[in-house]
């Protein structure tokens, strides 16, 4: 049977009306242009299924590999790879939106909801993020939305580089212009758009809103969580977030590092700064890998900041 300790993923780029040029510069691909809003780093979602690069599984999609080689993924019993990890480059404000939870999605024939966490790599121009709302009832929420009283409804939080922002389902939120971040989420692409600044797309059309669904899933009262500053330490491994479905760690490597890993776990890792080697694989800023299960230790060399996430096994996601 084929085996591979490290899977390197080929990224997928997506143009957005609010996208910018940071991702085309990061990946040295000027042909991508200046409207690239998202880079899907690790994904097996139907809207973007990353391919494996190199090794015995070269050219196979992550979705196919996850279903056919469960031994690489701790025999995870889920039908679909549970995480979606991306860079987001917002040259202008994203729409105010909200995500549903698992219960809502399953009632509507979809696999699961969308809990996500952001790590701010570059803050917005005014160092804030839209997060949460002031409404005390569904009726007040609906009234403020219909009256376009956004300054009265929406709450904002101060942020800076290395802030971690959990976005749980039911939270009204919007990434603001100038922000560059890493997003780790459940593998869902369901978004209910509440307000889009009366913006028009490249064809002159307003993007659709989803007010009925948004009002239905928004948490009352507001349950948004406060962003927190993450401090990175030298040659250190630390858990920076534990959510309902996945955990996130930061590995800060200076020279050499050898984390001890759980045998019955697989890890999704993004190099957010620096370069070096993970095992025998040379990696640099922007690279995405999966360390497969059965690996108990991993030799890492170089100078790098690595963000590592892993799903909780045996739990629906």
Secondary structure, 3 states (H helix, E strand, C coil): CCCCCEEEEECEEEEEEEEECHHHHHCCCHHHCCCEEEEEEECEECCEECEEECCCCCCCEHHHHHHHCHHHHCCCCCCCCCEEEEEEECCCCCCEEECCCHHHHHHCCCCCCCCEEEEEEECCCCCEEEEEECCCCHHHHHHHHHCCCHHHHEEEEECCCCEEEEECCCCCEECCCCCEEEEEEECCCCCEEEECCCCECCCCCECCCCHHHHHHHCCCCCCCCCCEECCCCCCEEEEEEECCCEEEEEEEEEEEEEEECCCCCCEEEEEEEEEEEECCEEEECCCEEEECCCCCEEEEEEEEEEEEEEECCCCCC
